[in-house]
Amino acid sequence: MTREALLEEVLRLPQRDRAEVAAEILASLDDSPAEDPAEIEKAWALEIELRARRALAGETSGASWGEVRRRIEGRLAR
């Protein structure tokens, strides 16, 4: 089967199936070893704790919801 024929077949799939195929293809391009989900969760927990400590200590300045919303809407409008 040619690349073009395969692409035509995949594009006929429902959106969810196409997304799953795309995710599998992208994952196959990553040469790095798979990370343990527990390690990823632990790293995020540490990052969240660090950010919370900085915010509570006044070391960082946050943004208002209005400002954040405007940024998001600006990005979505592009």
PAPADO-24008 format. One record per residue (C-alpha): x, y, z; residue in three letters. Coordinates in steps of 0.02 Angstrom, whole numbers, padded with zeros to 5 digits, always signed. Layout:
N
XYZALA...
This chain:
78
+00000+00000+00000MET+00067+00172-00044THR+00080+00315+00078ARG-00055+00408-00018GLU-00175+00260-00013ALA-00145+00236+00172LEU-00176+00421+00204LEU-00340+00413+00107GLU-00395+00264+00213GLU-00350+00349+00376VAL-00438+00511+00327LEU-00600+00412+00303ARG-00598+00359+00485LEU-00703+00450+00614PRO-00617+00597+00698GLN-00583+00504+00861ARG-00501+00359+00768ASP-00396+00479+00665ARG-00338+00564+00825ALA-00288+00396+00899GLU-00193+00348+00741VAL-00105+00517+00742ALA-00057+00496+00925ALA+00014+00323+00891GLU+00115+00388+00744ILE+00183+00534+00844LEU+00227+00419+00989ALA+00322+00307+00868SER+00433+00455+00821LEU+00491+00482+01000ASP+00654+00390+01030ASP+00659+00428+01215SER+00607+00291+01336PRO+00429+00296+01400ALA+00412+00385+01565GLU+00328+00307+01715ASP+00159+00394+01744PRO+00192+00389+01932ALA+00355+00484+01907GLU+00268+00613+01798ILE+00132+00637+01930GLU+00265+00655+02066LYS+00358+00786+01963ALA+00198+00885+01936TRP+00156+00877+02121ALA+00328+00947+02163LEU+00309+01084+02032GLU+00137+01133+02098ILE+00204+01138+02276GLU+00350+01248+02222LEU+00237+01368+02129ARG+00115+01377+02275ALA+00256+01415+02398ARG+00322+01553+02285ARG+00149+01628+02266ALA+00113+01624+02452LEU+00283+01702+02489ALA+00247+01843+02367GLY+00395+01794+02258GLU+00290+01790+02100THR+00157+01903+02031SER+00000+01821+01969GLY-00117+01879+01834ALA-00300+01923+01854SER-00430+01810+01777TRP-00476+01949+01656GLY-00296+01963+01596GLU-00278+01775+01577VAL-00444+01764+01486ARG-00394+01902+01364ARG-00231+01810+01325ARG-00323+01646+01295ILE-00453+01728+01185GLU-00315+01815+01087GLY-00228+01651+01054ARG-00389+01565+01003LEU-00431+01706+00883ALA-00273+01677+00781ARG
